[in-house]
């Protein structure tokens, strides 16, 4: 907003913030009309807990004519809240929040830069969760039973098994080659999302694949389409 308005030889002047408003004389009074200042920089944040915490998505990007965002780290099922803050050259800011609903009923496995190498796990895979805390039993002289000790480290893992085919029958659905490619990525961390609204970062084990059967394509022109069983373990990590 304009911060200081006065008169100089009966003409209005603005000491600072002149680019943020138009000043005109109406009778004997000054009228200030806000104008839209062009944004030069934009930051975008994401919240998956209703705004309690925020995660950076786009940091200090050049606004230009706008930003198209593809967010591979959003919830695959749930409400994703985004907050965009635009900055002008004069330091003015404008903030906007929008909620994007995601309603995918699939499981997703992602890796690579920005977790952009993504595979949709088809055919309703089996998923088993396990979790715990570091514990140990120590034996000491003079004690008839071991002593239970507990540490600070917690653990959580997901065991996933399902079926895939040789060919891709839905564009985003992973086939056997997609699973192998994702497992071979040089990523330190991977991302696992499920239709219950969970989002986990962690380490991916090797993907085991067993050929179950093969179905011949129509008229045999395209050869055989194999049905494969797969399994892997995903361990939460930072």
C-alpha positions in Angstrom: 0.0 0.0 0.0 1.0 3.6 -0.4 2.7 4.7 2.8 2.9 8.5 2.7 0.9 11.0 0.6 1.2 14.8 0.6 1.0 17.9 -1.5 3.8 19.7 -3.3 2.7 23.1 -4.8 -0.9 21.7 -4.7 0.0 18.6 -6.6 -0.1 15.2 -4.9 3.0 13.2 -4.4 3.9 9.8 -3.0 7.1 9.3 -1.1 7.3 5.5 -1.4 5.2 2.7 -2.9 4.3 4.8 -5.9 4.2 1.7 -8.1 1.5 0.2 -5.9 -1.2 2.8 -6.4 -2.6 5.6 -8.5 -3.1 9.0 -6.7 -5.5 11.6 -7.9 -7.2 14.7 -6.5 -11.0 14.5 -5.9 -12.2 17.9 -4.8 -9.8 18.9 -1.9 -9.1 15.3 -0.9 -6.7 12.7 -2.2 -8.0 9.4 -3.6 -5.8 6.3 -3.7 -6.7 3.5 -6.1 -4.8 0.2 -5.8 -3.4 -1.2 -8.9 -2.3 -4.8 -9.6 1.5 -5.0 -9.4 3.1 -7.7 -11.5 4.5 -10.6 -9.5 8.1 -11.4 -10.1 8.7 -14.3 -7.7 6.4 -17.1 -6.4 6.8 -19.6 -3.6 4.4 -22.6 -3.2 4.0 -24.8 -0.1 2.0 -27.9 0.5 0.2 -29.1 3.7 -1.2 -32.6 4.1 -2.5 -32.1 7.6 -5.0 -29.2 7.1 -2.5 -26.4 7.4 -0.8 -27.5 10.7 2.6 -27.9 9.0 3.8 -26.8 5.6 6.3 -28.3 3.1 8.2 -26.4 0.4 7.2 -27.3 -3.2 8.4 -24.4 -5.3 11.0 -22.0 -3.7 11.5 -18.5 -5.1 10.6 -19.3 -8.7 10.4 -16.6 -11.4 6.7 -15.9 -11.9 6.7 -15.1 -15.7 3.4 -15.9 -17.2 2.5 -18.4 -14.5 3.7 -21.8 -13.0 2.4 -25.2 -14.0 2.9 -27.6 -11.1 3.0 -31.4 -11.2 3.3 -32.5 -7.6 4.5 -36.1 -7.3 4.7 -35.9 -3.5 1.1 -35.0 -2.8 -1.3 -37.4 -1.1 -2.7 -39.9 -3.6 -5.9 -40.1 -1.5 -6.7 -37.1 0.7 -6.9 -33.3 0.7 -3.8 -31.4 -0.4 -3.7 -27.8 0.7 -1.5 -25.5 -1.3 -0.3 -22.0 -0.3 1.1 -19.7 -3.0 2.8 -16.4 -2.1 3.6 -13.9 -4.9 6.2 -11.2 -4.5 6.5 -7.9 -6.5 9.7 -6.0 -7.1 8.6 -3.5 -4.5 8.3 -6.1 -1.8 4.5 -6.4 -1.8 3.1 -9.9 -1.3 -0.2 -11.7 -2.1 -1.2 -15.0 -0.7 -3.6 -17.6 -2.0 -4.6 -21.0 -0.6 -6.4 -23.8 -2.5 -7.4 -27.3 -1.6 -6.9 -30.1 -4.2 -8.7 -33.4 -3.5 -6.9 -36.6 -4.6 -9.0 -39.7 -4.8 -6.8 -42.4 -6.2 -7.7 -46.0 -5.2 -4.3 -47.3 -6.2 -0.9 -47.9 -4.6 1.9 -45.8 -6.0 5.7 -46.4 -5.9 8.0 -43.5 -6.9 11.7 -42.6 -7.2 14.1 -40.5 -9.2 14.4 -36.7 -9.2 11.4 -35.1 -7.5 9.9 -38.7 -7.2 8.8 -38.2 -10.8 9.5 -41.8 -11.9 6.2 -43.2 -10.8 4.5 -46.6 -11.1 0.9 -47.4 -10.3 0.7 -50.9 -8.7 -2.2 -52.7 -10.4 -4.7 -55.5 -9.5 -5.2 -54.6 -5.8 -1.9 -55.8 -4.2 -1.5 -57.4 -0.8 0.0 -55.0 1.8 1.4 -55.9 5.2 2.5 -53.2 7.7 5.0 -53.8 10.5 6.4 -51.4 13.1 8.3 -51.4 16.3 10.9 -49.8 18.5 14.5 -50.8 19.2 14.5 -53.3 22.1 17.0 -55.7 23.6 17.4 -58.2 26.4 20.6 -58.1 28.5 21.8 -60.7 31.0 23.6 -59.6 34.1 25.3 -61.6 36.8 23.2 -62.1 39.9 19.9 -61.7 38.0 17.7 -64.7 37.3 16.0 -63.1 34.3 17.2 -60.8 31.5 16.8 -57.1 31.7 14.6 -55.4 29.0 16.1 -52.3 27.4 14.5 -49.9 25.0 16.1 -47.4 22.6 15.0 -44.3 20.7 15.0 -45.8 17.2 11.6 -46.8 15.7 11.0 -48.9 12.6 8.2 -49.2 10.1 8.1 -51.4 7.0 5.6 -52.3 4.4 5.6 -55.7 2.5 3.9 -55.5 -0.8 3.0 -58.3 -3.2 0.8 -58.4 -6.3 0.7 -59.2 -10.0 1.8 -57.3 -13.1 1.9 -58.2 -16.8 4.5 -57.8 -19.5 2.5 -55.2 -21.3 1.1 -51.9 -20.1 -2.7 -52.1 -20.3 -3.3 -48.7 -18.5 -1.0 -45.8 -19.2 0.0 -45.2 -15.6 0.0 -48.8 -14.5 3.4 -50.4 -13.9 4.4 -53.5 -15.9 7.4 -55.7 -15.1 9.9 -53.4 -16.8 8.6 -50.4 -14.9 9.1 -52.1 -11.6 12.6 -53.2 -12.5 13.5 -49.7 -13.7 12.2 -48.1 -10.5 14.1 -50.6 -8.3 17.3 -49.9 -10.2 17.1 -46.1 -9.8 20.1 -44.5 -8.0 17.7 -42.8 -5.6 18.6 -42.7 -1.9 15.0 -42.5 -0.9 11.7 -43.7 -2.5 8.1 -42.7 -2.0 5.2 -45.1 -1.3 1.6 -43.9 -1.2 -1.6 -45.8 -0.6 -5.4 -45.3 -0.9 -5.7 -44.9 2.9 -4.0 -41.5 2.7 -0.5 -42.7 3.9 2.6 -41.3 2.4 6.0 -42.9 3.3 9.6 -42.1 2.4 12.1 -44.9 2.7 14.4 -47.5 1.2 13.2 -50.0 -1.4 14.4 -53.6 -1.4 15.0 -55.6 -4.5 11.8 -56.4 -6.4 11.3 -60.2 -6.8 9.3 -61.4 -9.8 7.9 -64.8 -10.6 6.2 -65.7 -13.8 2.8 -67.2 -13.1 1.3 -67.8 -16.6 1.2 -66.5 -20.1 -1.7 -65.5 -22.3 -1.4 -65.5 -26.1 -2.5 -62.3 -27.7 -5.2 -62.1 -30.3 -4.4 -64.3 -33.3 -0.9 -64.8 -31.8 0.3 -61.7 -33.7 1.7 -59.9 -30.7 3.1 -63.0 -29.0 2.6 -63.8 -25.3 1.6 -61.6 -22.5 3.0 -62.9 -19.2 1.4 -62.6 -15.8 4.0 -62.1 -13.1 3.9 -62.1 -9.3 6.0 -59.5 -7.6 7.0 -58.6 -4.1 9.2 -56.0 -2.3 9.7 -54.5 1.1 9.6 -50.8 1.7 11.3 -49.6 5.0 10.7 -46.1 6.3 13.8 -44.0 6.5 15.1 -40.4 6.4 
